[in-house]
C-alpha cells in the first residue's frame, strides 16, 4: 500500500447485522479481495504438538466468530486500525495433522510467502508449536528478533517424549537457531509448578527475563510495561500470546490451564503499553473452544488480536508518514 491508498475496512454493521455474513476476522475483507495488505490475519488449525488437552485446531475460527463484535475505532489506543492500514484475513494455512515436521515446514513456507508481500502477520493458532516456523520466517526478514512471550509456561523445554517440536519447545529451538536477540527476550505471566529449578536456570541461560503473573499483580501494569519497554528498545519485536497466560476464570478454553493468571484487563493494558514499538508480527495461540464457555476465551483472544493489530497498523502508519 501507498499512503494515498484508502484501506478497505470491515463490513458495515449498520447494513449487515454482526451475526450475518462471512466470519472473517473483525468482518474484514479477505486477502484476495484487496490489492495488498499491510497486516494479514492468518489461521493455523494445528494442535498435534500439544501435551495435554487437544482442540486448539479449532481456535482460529472461534476467535474469528468472537471478533464479529469488534468495532473500527480503538479508544484505548486512540486509533482506527483498519483506516490506518489495510488489514485482511488470509484464511488458514492447511497443515498435515499427522506429521509435525511437515506441518512446521508448511507454516514456515506459507508465512514466508505472506511476509514476502510486505505484510505483517497476526497468526491465530493452533498450538504454540507454530511459533517456531513463524519466527523463522520473520527473522529471515528482520534478523534476530526481540520477543515478548505471554504464557503461563516457559516453552523453552528441550523435548517431550523425545520429540523436539512440540508446543513446549518452540523458543528453545528458536534460541538454538539464532532467531532471537538474546538481549531482548521476556516471558510475561508465567506461573505454576515446574519439573525442577533447572528449568529456570536453562531459561536464564538463553537470555530470557521473567515477569511472573505474581509480579504483574504486585508491581502493577505500568511498572511492568516500563520494564518491558526498556528491555525491547528499538529492536524489531515479535509478540507471542498463549491465551493460557490468562487465569482460567478469564480463559477456560485452553489446553493447559494454570491457576493464578493474569486478568484480561491486565493483558490488554500491557499490550497497549507497547505502542510505538516496531511490532513486526504476532500470534495468539492455544484457544481450545471445546473447553470454553459462552465464548469467554474466544472473546478475550479476539480483543488481544485486535490490540496487536492496532499496534502494527499504528507502526505502519508512522513509518509511512516518515518516509
C-alpha positions in Angstrom: 0.0 0.0 0.0 1.0 3.6 -0.5 0.0 6.5 1.7 -2.6 7.6 -0.9 -4.5 4.3 -0.8 -7.7 4.1 1.2 -7.8 0.9 3.2 -10.9 -1.2 2.8 -12.5 -1.8 6.2 -14.9 -4.1 7.8 -18.4 -4.8 6.6 -20.8 -2.0 7.6 -22.7 -3.3 10.7 -25.5 -0.8 10.0 -26.3 -2.6 6.8 -25.4 -6.2 7.6 -26.0 -7.5 11.2 -22.9 -8.6 13.0 -24.1 -12.2 13.3 -24.6 -12.4 9.5 -22.1 -12.8 6.7 -18.7 -14.5 6.3 -16.8 -14.8 9.6 -13.5 -13.2 8.6 -11.5 -11.6 11.5 -13.4 -8.4 12.6 -15.5 -8.9 9.4 -12.6 -7.6 7.3 -12.1 -8.3 3.6 -10.4 -11.5 2.5 -6.8 -11.1 1.3 -7.9 -11.9 -2.3 -10.4 -9.0 -2.1 -7.7 -6.3 -1.7 -4.8 -5.3 -3.8 -2.4 -5.8 -1.0 -2.3 -5.9 2.8 -0.2 -4.3 5.4 -1.3 -6.8 8.1 -2.6 -10.2 7.2 -4.6 -12.3 9.8 -4.0 -15.9 9.1 -5.1 -19.1 10.9 -3.2 -22.2 11.6 -5.6 -25.0 12.5 -3.0 -27.4 14.1 -2.7 -28.9 17.5 -0.7 -32.1 17.1 2.1 -30.6 19.3 0.0 -30.4 22.5 1.0 -32.3 25.6 -2.4 -32.3 27.4 -5.8 -31.3 26.1 -6.2 -31.1 22.3 -8.7 -28.8 20.4 -6.7 -25.7 19.5 -7.0 -26.6 15.9 -10.5 -25.0 16.1 -9.2 -21.9 17.9 -8.7 -19.6 14.8 -12.3 -19.9 13.7 -13.6 -19.5 17.2 -11.6 -16.2 17.5 -13.0 -15.1 14.1 -16.5 -15.7 15.3 -15.9 -13.8 18.5 -14.4 -10.9 16.6 -17.7 -10.1 14.9 -18.4 -7.6 17.7 -15.1 -5.7 17.3 -15.6 -2.1 16.1 -13.4 0.1 13.8 -12.2 2.6 16.5 -10.0 1.5 19.3 -10.4 4.1 22.1 -7.7 2.5 24.3 -5.1 3.3 21.7 -6.9 6.3 20.2 -6.6 4.7 16.7 -8.8 3.4 13.9 -6.6 0.5 13.0 -8.4 -0.5 9.8 -8.3 3.0 8.5 -4.5 3.4 9.3 -3.5 0.5 7.1 -5.0 -2.3 5.1 -5.8 -5.4 7.2 -7.2 -8.5 5.6 -8.0 -12.1 6.5 -5.7 -14.5 4.7 -7.7 -17.6 5.6 -6.0 -20.7 7.0 -2.7 -22.4 6.3 -3.6 -26.1 5.7 -1.2 -28.3 7.5 -0.7 -32.0 7.9 -2.3 -33.1 11.3 -0.2 -36.3 11.4 3.3 -35.1 10.7 4.6 -32.3 12.9 7.8 -31.8 10.9 5.8 -31.4 7.7 3.4 -29.1 9.4 6.2 -26.9 10.7 7.7 -26.7 7.2 4.3 -25.8 5.7 3.7 -23.0 8.1 7.2 -21.6 7.6 6.8 -21.6 3.8 3.3 -20.1 3.9 4.5 -17.4 6.4 7.5 -16.7 4.2 5.2 -16.1 1.2 2.8 -13.8 3.1 5.7 -11.8 4.6 7.2 -11.6 1.1 4.2 -9.5 0.0 5.2 -6.8 2.6 2.5 -7.8 5.1 3.0 -8.3 8.8 1.3 -11.3 10.2 -1.2 -11.8 13.0 -1.5 -15.5 13.4 -4.4 -17.3 15.1 -3.4 -20.8 16.4 -3.4 -23.6 16.7 -1.0 -24.7 19.4 2.3 -23.0 20.3 4.4 -25.2 18.1 3.5 -22.9 15.2 5.5 -20.0 16.8 8.8 -21.6 15.7 8.2 -21.5 11.9 6.6 -18.1 12.2 9.8 -16.8 14.0 11.9 -18.4 11.3 10.1 -16.5 8.6 10.1 -13.2 10.5 13.8 -13.5 11.4 14.6 -14.1 7.7 13.4 -10.6 7.0 14.4 -8.7 10.2 17.3 -10.6 11.7 17.3 -11.8 15.3 14.1 -10.7 16.9 13.1 -9.2 20.2 10.5 -11.5 21.7 7.8 -10.9 24.3 6.2 -14.2 25.2 2.9 -14.1 27.2 2.3 -17.5 28.7 1.7 -19.5 31.9 4.6 -21.7 30.8 8.2 -21.1 29.7 8.0 -23.2 26.4 11.8 -23.5 26.5 11.9 -27.2 27.3 14.2 -29.4 25.2 11.9 -32.3 24.3 8.7 -34.1 25.2 8.9 -37.9 24.9 12.0 -37.4 22.7 10.1 -35.0 20.3 11.9 -31.8 19.5 9.0 -29.9 18.0 6.1 -29.5 20.4 4.1 -26.7 22.0 6.5 -26.6 24.9 9.7 -26.3 22.9 9.4 -23.6 20.3 11.6 -21.0 22.0 14.4 -23.4 22.8 14.6 -24.2 19.1 14.4 -20.6 18.2 17.2 -19.8 20.5 19.3 -22.6 19.1 18.7 -21.5 15.6 19.8 -17.9 16.3 16.4 -16.4 15.6 16.2 -14.3 18.8 18.1 -11.3 20.0 19.1 -12.7 23.4 19.4 -9.2 24.9 15.7 -8.6 24.4 13.7 -11.7 25.4 11.0 -11.8 28.0 8.3 -14.1 29.4 5.3 -12.5 30.9 2.6 -14.2 33.1 4.5 -17.4 34.0 3.3 -19.3 37.0 2.6 -22.8 38.3 4.8 -25.8 39.1 7.9 -26.8 37.0 9.8 -30.0 36.6 12.6 -28.5 38.6 14.7 -25.4 39.3 16.9 -26.3 36.4 14.1 -25.2 34.1 14.6 -21.7 35.3 18.4 -21.9 35.1 18.2 -23.2 31.5 15.8 -20.4 30.6 18.0 -17.7 32.0 21.0 -19.2 30.1 19.1 -18.4 26.9 18.7 -14.8 27.9 15.1 -14.7 29.0 13.9 -12.3 31.6 10.7 -13.3 33.5 7.8 -11.2 34.7 5.6 -13.7 36.6 1.8 -13.4 37.0 2.5 -12.5 40.6 4.9 -9.7 39.6 2.1 -8.2 37.5 -0.2 -8.3 40.5 2.3 -6.9 43.0 4.1 -4.3 40.8 1.2 -3.2 38.6 0.9 -2.8 34.9 2.7 0.5 34.5 5.9 -0.7 36.1 5.8 -4.0 34.1 5.3 -2.1 30.9 8.3 0.2 31.7 10.5 -2.8 32.3 9.4 -4.5 29.1 9.9 -1.3 27.0 13.4 -0.9 28.4 14.2 -4.5 27.5 12.9 -4.3 23.9 14.4 -0.9 22.9 14.2 -0.2 19.2 14.6 -3.8 18.0 12.1 -5.5 15.7 9.6 -7.2 18.0 7.7 -10.4 17.8 4.8 -10.8 20.3 3.6 -14.3 21.1 0.5 -14.7 23.2 -0.6 -18.1 24.6 -4.1 -17.5 25.8 -3.3 -19.6 28.9 -1.4 -16.5 30.2 -4.9 -15.5 31.4 -6.3 -17.1 34.5 -8.8 -19.9 33.8 -11.5 -17.6 35.1 -10.8 -15.4 32.0 -9.8 -18.2 29.6 -11.1 -21.6 30.5 -10.9 -22.7 26.8 -7.3 -23.7 26.6 -5.2 -26.9 26.7 -3.0 -26.5 29.8 -4.7 -24.1 32.3 -2.9 -22.9 35.4 -4.4 -21.1 38.3 -3.3 -17.6 39.3 -3.0 -16.0 35.9 -3.5 -12.5 34.5 -6.8 -10.9 34.0 -7.9 -10.0 30.5 -7.7 -6.3 31.6 -4.1 -6.7 32.7 -3.0 -8.4 29.5 -4.7 -5.9 27.3 -3.2 -2.9 29.2 0.3 -4.4 29.0 -0.1 -4.9 25.2 -1.4 -1.3 24.8 1.7 -0.2 26.7 3.9 -1.4 23.8 2.6 1.4 21.5 5.4 2.9 19.5 7.5 -0.3 19.3 8.2 -2.0 16.0 5.9 -5.0 16.2 6.8 -6.9 13.0 4.4 -9.9 13.6 2.5 -11.6 16.4 0.5 -14.7 17.2 -2.4 -15.6 19.5 -2.5 -19.3 20.2 -3.9 -22.2 22.3 -7.6 -21.2 22.2 -9.4 -24.5 22.5 -13.1 -23.8 22.1 -14.3 -27.3 23.3 -13.4 -26.2 26.9 -14.7 -22.7 26.5 -18.0 -21.4 28.0 -20.0 -18.6 26.5 -17.1 -17.7 24.2 -15.2 -16.3 27.3 -11.8 -17.4 25.9 -12.5 -16.6 22.3 -13.8 -13.1 23.1 -10.7 -12.4 25.2 -8.4 -13.7 22.4 -10.3 -11.6 19.7 -9.6 -8.4 21.8 -5.9 -9.4 22.3 -5.7 -9.9 18.5 -7.4 -6.5 17.9 -4.9 -4.6 20.1 -2.0 -6.4 18.5 -3.3 -5.4 15.0 -3.7 -1.9 16.3 -0.1 -1.8 17.4 1.0 -3.0 14.0 -1.1 -0.6 11.9 0.0 2.4 14.0 3.6 1.4 13.4 2.8 1.0 9.6 1.2 4.4 9.5 4.0 6.1 11.5 6.7 4.6 9.2 4.8 5.5 6.1 4.5 9.1 7.3 8.2 9.3 8.0 9.2 8.1 4.5 
